[in-house]
Amino acid sequence: IKELFQLAKPREVSLVSGDPNELVERVVSLMSPRARLKVIDMEVFPAPDKKEIFLDFELVEQVLMNLVINAIDSINGPGGKITVKSYYFGETFNIEVSDSGSGIPPGYLEKIFEAFYSTKKAGTGLGLAISRRIIDAHKGTISVESSQGKG
């Protein structure tokens, strides 16, 4: 229900200045125990540049946690690897989450950001729709690249 309300009426974005690498490191630290349960290795490569940017850190943390949870769920374990990499490209801060999971079939790629679309047995189909809305509110972009069987 919380996710449904968040999709229907998202809270306003509250931008504050901070180091986005701290956000990336915190999410990896929070999600590592969940990954270890499936014997999944998690690696983090923070941006080497120390710049502060304006973000709603709580909302972007929610997006990143959702992406890492999806990565963990895509790996049938035991074993596998998730990499979280952040970097600056010009003035843009980028975060990439990659995994060695099962990948996404081509016909599903265009649907994954739609509300209520899920390939998970227990999924609500709201996580990526909410994530896209949060990233849009930050005037950013979110995209996916995948091949079935290649993560």
Secondary structure, DSSP 4 states (H G I P E B T S, - for coil): -HHHHHHHSPPPP--EEE-HHHHHHHHHHHHHHHHHHTT-EEEEE--SS---EEE-HHHHHHHHHHHHHHHHHH--SSS-EEEEEEEEETTEEEEEEEE-S----HHHHTTTTSTT---STT--S-HHHHHHHHHHHTT--------TT--
